[in-house]
Amino acid sequence: MKKIILIFTLLILTLYSSANASEVVCKAYDVKCKMNKFTSDTKEFQKNKWNKAGKKLKNAIGNNK
């Protein structure tokens, strides 16, 4: 019984811990919110990677001259 109470308490603490203030928190079955969050995260990731790739390409072209 003590193990069950301990596991239940740990589960509650991990599920309801505070989230980062800038992070968007969607409800469990809010598909629209989750899809918007996924697309915005993907756009940011791709933008960062494309910028890094562009800088590497410019450095490679600049070093070859």
Stockholm file with secondary structure:
# STOCKHOLM 1.0

chainA/1-65         MKKIILIFTLLILTLYSSANASEVVCKAYDVKCKMNKFTSDTKEFQKNKWNKAGKKLKNAIGNNK
#=GR chainA/1-65 SS CHHHHHHHHHHHHHHTSCCCTTSCCCCTTCHHHHHHHHHHHHHHHHHHHHHHHHHHHHHHHHHHC
#=GC SS_cons        CHHHHHHHHHHHHHHTSCCCTTSCCCCTTCHHHHHHHHHHHHHHHHHHHHHHHHHHHHHHHHHHC
//
